[in-house]
Every structure is written in structure tokens, then in C-alpha cells.
């Protein structure tokens, strides 16, 4: 069972502890440079569009073009990261991003950058980021010990928000003095630095990867895991109800700076810097705050702060007051997302970690991308003030839902891999591609233990479906009162062998042991494979 989120007695690791690890520190600093370059590029792209007709929609589309590829490609990127060498994948993608940034620089320098081409190249840059995010997120647990994952997650948010503080301000100065092209050029250099840092990193040992799954099978396995994991779905909901209204702040801030506050590119950079400073402070203070408040209390406070910030930014024309409102908004942003991201990293088992994190990133980026477009359209139709007030109202409603969907406490959940199933004794070894495979497990249960057994088997069902079962059922023969037959269908023999070889966790083992404690005698297991080609079930295919 999973209880409510951690309480104030939990003592998290120091916020800076992961930086004492040299490999993590070097990569973190290189990624910081890349994040700064990304924010400089975002400001440059938005400022190129600020004076076009329909600027509200075009400026918001910069964020949509950046994040939509994550919505479309993060899960395929997670499949690649779970099945191949993550370091090599990351290096190749960073070199692609360098090429895109160079193209942006040259085309802008020669005045050949219409809005459509700018958005297309921004989308291409987003493709590279979509492939980077799940691979990098899955690498972090390999770089730091488990007890430092929450600190590493907070440091990731600090990196992004330090970049948000430095990048826009630097971009504003450069745009005002020498134009947008140098901003794009510096972004190319920043990603070259990250690629070089990845090239210099030499893992102590190669990551143990099973024979790679077929792409579609791996995609289905990742989707199946998320679909049958209530905890993952809970975390995704918490991210979405915050990100969708919060995206209005980022998407429309250039218009607030230009139209309501009368600021130039430097002033817009200052507003983003205020958000970044607030986020940095939030990341640094988060470890200390967590000793006094539960994660769900933090969600309530963060949501309330962001609601106030949206209201102030949308209605107030005094620059110092807007800057003051943006500071706690930055703190609230990092508080919510660092908590949710760390819980995802802690919960997901290693075999599906990149795919699970990719789904999280799809929700996060998709919420921002769709939200940015919606808020841009609302601003065009109803004006900036009403758009911000509508976002504030939605944020308030989402904050209240933390009482309905609180963050779970995962500290008592055993997520270690557990290959505990007995060795198979077969008359012959089926080909790994043979399938589907029907597994039948027969239990003997006394009548007085029937209800506890059914409750225990409900937890077993979740484990079977998360790790490979397309369908699951529990039946009892009508001829007896003490027999139960569990039946589940796995796509292939190879997929079932992966269940035997490490997909299960300690939590799954505990659930199965609780069920077997209620049975009498030995449990009988049978594996049924298709007798001949064409004899499998006619509806064995599973939608992604």
C-alpha cells in the first residue's frame, strides 16, 4: 500500500550533495551552459516576432514549436534510451542541435528568416530536446546514489532556472546591442560544450542492456506500464493541473513586457531573470522547507503563490510590483516540478525508467505547448488581462485538487529489481518471438480465505499488467470450491522471459507473497504457446 506523501520528519539530503560527485558536477555545468543557450535562443526567436501582425499567437507559437516535439517524440526517445547506449545517443543528438543552431544563426544574419522558417527550425530544435530529455533523466540515477535523487532533481531545476535568470538577461543585452544572430550563435557553442562533456565522460562500466526489444513492442511495454500504474498516473495528473495554467505566464510574458509595461528586450530579460532568481531560491530552500512541511502542503502553498502571481502580472502595470510577483512564482514552479519529477525517478524501475520519464515529459511539455497556444488565442480574442485572470482561476481550481490527488509517499515502497520466480523447467525452449503466450497459475484456497485472497490477487494483477500482460483474469472452476486459476496473456515468449529476468520489483514480490500465504499446497504454473503458425488467438494485438 502507498500512504500519503512524506511528512515533515523526513530528512532529505543536502541540496548540493550530488555536486560533490565529479562526473555529475561536470555534466551538470555543461548542461547549465546548454540551458542558458536555449533560453537565449527562445528570447531571440520571440523578439524576432514581436512586431509582426498577430504577434500574440506567433510569440506563443515559439513555445509551442519548442515543446510540441516532446509531446510527439519523447516516448520514442525513451524507447531508444532504454534499449541503446544512452551516452552515444546523447552525443549524437547534441551534434544535431549544434547544426540547427548554426542554421538559425546564418539565416538570421543574412535576413532570410520569415516567421514560418523560424518556427520550423524551432521545431527541429525541439526534436533534439525531445530525444535528449528521457535519456538524460534516465542517466541521473546512474550518476548519483538513490538517497541523492531528490537533490539531483532539485539541482536540475536550479540549472534550468539559473539559465532562465542568466540567459534572457544576456540575450536582452545582446539583442539591444548587436541583434539576434549572435544569440543563436552562442546557443550553438553552448550545445557543443555539452556534447564535448558527454564525449569526455567515460562510464566505469557499460550499462547492462538486454537484447533490445523491437521498437513497437518496447513502445507498447512503456505505455502499458504507465496505463496500469496508479502511482504514475497520479503523478502525471499533478503535473498537468499545474503546468497548463502556469504556461500562460511564460507564453504571454513578452507581450506583458512590451504592451503593458512598455519594456524593450532588456526589460523582458529582466522579468525572466526575476522568475529565474525565484526558482533558484526555491531549489536551494526546498531541502530545508521539506523538513517542516509535507509535499502536499508544499503543493497547496505553491499553487496559491502562482495564482497570486498570475493575477498580479496580468493586472498590474507597475514594473517593481510585477518583478516582486515573479520571484515567488519562480519558487512555486520549481517546488512543484522538482517534487513530481523526483517521485517519478524514484518510483520507476530501471528497465522502463526512460520510457516512464518520457511519458512524464510528454505531459509536461504537452501541457505547456497546448496551454501556450490556448492562452495566446485567448489573449488575441479577449485581451491579456482576461487571459491571465482565466489562468489564475484555473490554477486555483487545480491547486484544490491536491486534496483529491495528493502526492504518494514512496519511501516505504520497495522498488529494487527482484528476479524471484523459480527457474523454468520446460520440455523444449520456445523461440523468443513466439506468441502470444498464455500463462496459467492454479491456486488452492480454503473457502474462508476467499475474500482476502481476491483482494491480494488484485495487487498481483497490477504487477502482471505493468510488466507484460496484455490481458489478465482470475477464474474458479465450477466443479470445486477451493480452486482458483489465474490466466494472463503475454505478447511473446521473450516478453515473458523479461518478466522472469528483472522486470519485477520488491513491491511486486511482496504482493505475490501475500497472495500465496493464503493458499494451500504448491502453486501449479503452466505456459501455453501457440501449437503451430496461425493458431494464436485472432485478436492478440494490443493498441499502443
FENHUFEN-V448518 format. One record per residue. N is the residue number from 1. RES is the residue in one small letter. PHI is phi in whole degrees, -180 to 180 (NA if undefined). Layout:
# FENHUFEN-V448518
N	RES	PHI
N	RES	PHI
This chain:
# FENHUFEN-V448518
1	x	NA
2	x	-113
3	x	-93
4	x	-65
5	x	-63
6	x	-57
7	x	-98
8	x	-69
9	x	-83
10	x	-71
11	x	-107
12	x	-74
13	x	-69
14	x	-56
15	x	-61
16	x	-102
17	x	-55
18	x	-62
19	x	-71
20	x	-76
21	x	-89
22	x	-58
23	x	-63
24	x	-63
25	x	-61
26	x	-64
27	x	-69
28	x	-63
29	x	-66
30	x	-65
31	x	-66
32	x	-59
33	x	-61
34	x	-65
35	x	-65
36	x	-61
37	x	-61
38	x	-63
39	x	-67
40	x	-63
41	x	-64
42	x	-60
43	x	-63
44	x	-61
45	x	-64
46	x	-65
47	x	-72
48	x	-66
49	x	-103
50	x	-65
51	x	-104
52	x	-79
53	x	-66
54	x	57
55	x	-61
56	x	-58
57	x	-72
58	x	-64
59	x	-64
60	x	-65
61	x	-68
62	x	-60
63	x	-67
64	x	-63
65	x	-64
66	x	-72
67	x	-101
68	x	-60
69	x	-59
70	x	-64
71	x	-61
72	x	-89
73	x	-121
74	x	-63
75	x	-66
76	x	-58
77	x	-64
78	x	-65
79	x	-61
80	x	-62
81	x	-70
82	x	-80
83	x	-112
84	x	-134
85	x	-64
86	x	-68
87	x	-63
88	x	-63
89	x	-61
90	x	-64
91	x	-62
92	x	-61
93	x	-68
94	x	-65
95	x	-66
96	x	-62
97	x	-65
98	x	-60
99	x	-63
100	x	-64
101	x	-64
102	x	-65
103	x	-62
104	x	-59
105	x	-63
106	x	-67
107	x	-68
108	x	-69
109	x	-63
110	x	-98
111	x	59
112	x	-120
113	x	-131
114	x	-70
115	x	-55
116	x	-63
117	x	-69
118	x	-60
119	x	-67
120	x	-65
121	x	-70
122	x	-64
123	x	-63
124	x	-62
125	x	-64
126	x	-64
127	x	-61
128	x	-62
129	x	-67
130	x	-63
131	x	-81
132	x	-78
133	x	-59
134	x	-67
135	x	-66
136	x	-67
137	x	-62
138	x	-75
139	x	-73
140	x	-55
141	x	-63
142	x	-84
143	x	-98
144	x	-128
145	x	-67
146	x	-58
147	x	-68
148	x	-104
149	x	-64
150	x	-64
151	x	-66
152	x	-64
153	x	-64
154	x	-63
155	x	-65
156	x	-62
157	x	-67
158	x	-62
159	x	-60
160	x	-61
161	x	-86
162	x	-63
163	x	-63
164	x	-65
165	x	-77
166	x	-87
167	x	-59
168	x	-62
169	x	-63
170	x	-64
171	x	-62
172	x	-60
173	x	-66
174	x	-65
175	x	-62
176	x	-65
177	x	-95
178	x	-131
179	x	100
180	x	-84
181	x	-55
182	x	-61
183	x	-63
184	x	-64
185	x	-64
186	x	-65
187	x	-64
188	x	-61
189	x	-64
190	x	-61
191	x	-74
192	x	-65
193	x	-64
194	x	-64
195	x	-61
196	x	-66
197	x	-63
198	x	-66
199	x	-64
200	x	-74
201	x	-70
202	x	-121
203	x	-57
204	x	-61
205	x	-147
206	x	-65
207	x	-66
208	x	-72
209	x	-119
210	x	-64
211	x	-52
212	x	-54
213	x	-72
214	x	-62
215	x	-57
216	x	-66
217	x	-65
218	x	-67
219	x	-64
220	x	-66
221	x	-63
222	x	-65
223	x	-64
224	x	-63
225	x	-61
226	x	-65
227	x	-62
228	x	-104
229	x	-116
230	x	-59
231	x	-67
232	x	-62
233	x	-63
234	x	-61
235	x	-65
236	x	-65
237	x	-62
238	x	-63
239	x	-66
240	x	-66
241	x	-68
242	x	-92
243	x	-69
244	x	-60
245	x	-70
246	x	-66
247	x	-63
248	x	-61
249	x	-62
250	x	-71
251	x	-67
252	x	-104
253	x	-61
254	x	-59
255	x	-72
256	x	-61
257	x	-62
258	x	-81
259	x	-93
260	x	-96
261	x	-105
262	x	65
263	x	-100
264	x	-90
265	x	-63
266	x	-65
267	x	-68
268	x	-63
269	x	-61
270	x	-66
271	x	-63
272	x	-66
273	x	-64
274	x	-63
275	x	-61
276	x	-65
277	x	-63
278	x	-61
279	x	-68
280	x	-62
281	x	-61
282	x	-63
283	x	-65
284	x	-69
285	x	-83
286	x	-59
287	x	-60
288	x	-72
289	x	-65
290	x	-65
291	x	-77
292	x	-115
293	x	-129
294	x	-74
295	x	-61
296	x	-73
297	x	-65
298	x	-63
299	x	-62
300	x	-62
301	x	-65
302	x	-63
303	x	-63
304	x	-65
305	x	-62
306	x	-70
307	x	-61
308	x	-63
309	x	-62
310	x	-60
311	x	-65
312	x	-66
313	x	-62
314	x	-80
315	x	-119
316	x	-100
317	x	-107
318	x	-95
319	x	-58
320	x	-60
321	x	-68
322	x	-64
323	x	-61
324	x	-65
325	x	-70
326	x	-73
327	x	-62
328	x	-67
329	x	-62
330	x	-63
331	x	-63
332	x	-65
333	x	-58
334	x	-70
335	x	-63
336	x	-68
337	x	-74
338	x	-65
339	x	-65
340	x	-66
341	x	-63
342	x	-65
343	x	-64
344	x	-64
345	x	-64
346	x	-71
347	x	-81
348	x	-70
349	x	-70
350	x	-61
351	x	-67
352	x	-126
353	x	-62
354	x	-64
355	x	-68
356	x	-65
357	x	-66
358	x	-64
359	x	-63
360	x	-59
361	x	-68
362	x	-62
363	x	-65
364	x	-64
365	x	-71
366	x	-63
367	x	-61
368	x	-69
369	x	-65
370	x	-67
371	x	-60
372	x	-61
373	x	-65
374	x	-63
375	x	-67
376	x	-65
377	x	-66
378	x	-62
379	x	-65
380	x	-65
381	x	-85
382	x	-109
383	x	102
384	x	-64
385	x	-62
386	x	-66
387	x	-62
388	x	-69
389	x	-67
390	x	-65
391	x	-65
392	x	-64
393	x	-64
394	x	-67
395	x	-63
396	x	-63
397	x	-63
398	x	-63
399	x	-64
400	x	-63
401	x	-69
402	x	-65
403	x	-75
404	x	-89
405	x	-119
406	x	-71
407	x	-66
408	x	-80
409	x	-97
410	x	-102
411	x	-68
412	x	-96
413	x	-95
414	x	-84
415	x	-105
416	x	-70
417	x	-58
418	x	-142
419	x	-92
420	x	-107
421	x	-68
422	x	-66
423	x	-63
424	x	-76
425	x	-119
426	x	-119
427	x	-72
428	x	-153
429	x	-99
430	x	-66
431	x	-66
432	x	-57
433	x	-84
434	x	-68
435	x	176
436	x	-72
437	x	-111
438	x	-102
439	x	-105
440	x	-119
441	x	-124
442	x	-106
443	x	-119
444	x	-111
445	x	-133
446	x	-64
447	x	-55
448	x	-70
449	x	-101
450	x	-60
451	x	-65
452	x	-60
453	x	-65
454	x	-61
455	x	-65
456	x	-66
457	x	-70
458	x	-64
459	x	-70
460	x	-62
461	x	-54
462	x	-59
463	x	-64
464	x	-62
465	x	-73
466	x	-66
467	x	-99
468	x	157
469	x	-73
470	x	-78
471	x	-138
472	x	-146
473	x	-155
474	x	-124
475	x	-126
476	x	-134
477	x	-63
478	x	-71
479	x	-81
480	x	-133
481	x	-110
482	x	-124
483	x	-115
484	x	-133
485	x	-124
486	x	-90
487	x	-131
488	x	-143
489	x	-111
490	x	-112
491	x	-59
492	x	-154
493	x	-65
494	x	-61
495	x	-65
496	x	-69
497	x	-63
498	x	-67
499	x	-63
500	x	-67
501	x	-98
502	x	144
503	x	-76
504	x	-79
505	x	-120
506	x	-59
507	x	-64
508	x	-64
509	x	-62
510	x	-62
511	x	-64
512	x	-68
513	x	-65
514	x	-62
515	x	-68
516	x	-74
517	x	-64
518	x	-93
519	x	-105
520	x	-115
521	x	74
522	x	-79
523	x	-88
524	x	-100
525	x	-119
526	x	-130
527	x	-117
528	x	-108
529	x	-113
530	x	-55
531	x	-71
532	x	-160
533	x	-58
534	x	87
535	x	-97
536	x	-70
537	x	-59
538	x	-73
539	x	-118
540	x	-83
541	x	-81
542	x	-118
543	x	-72
544	x	-73
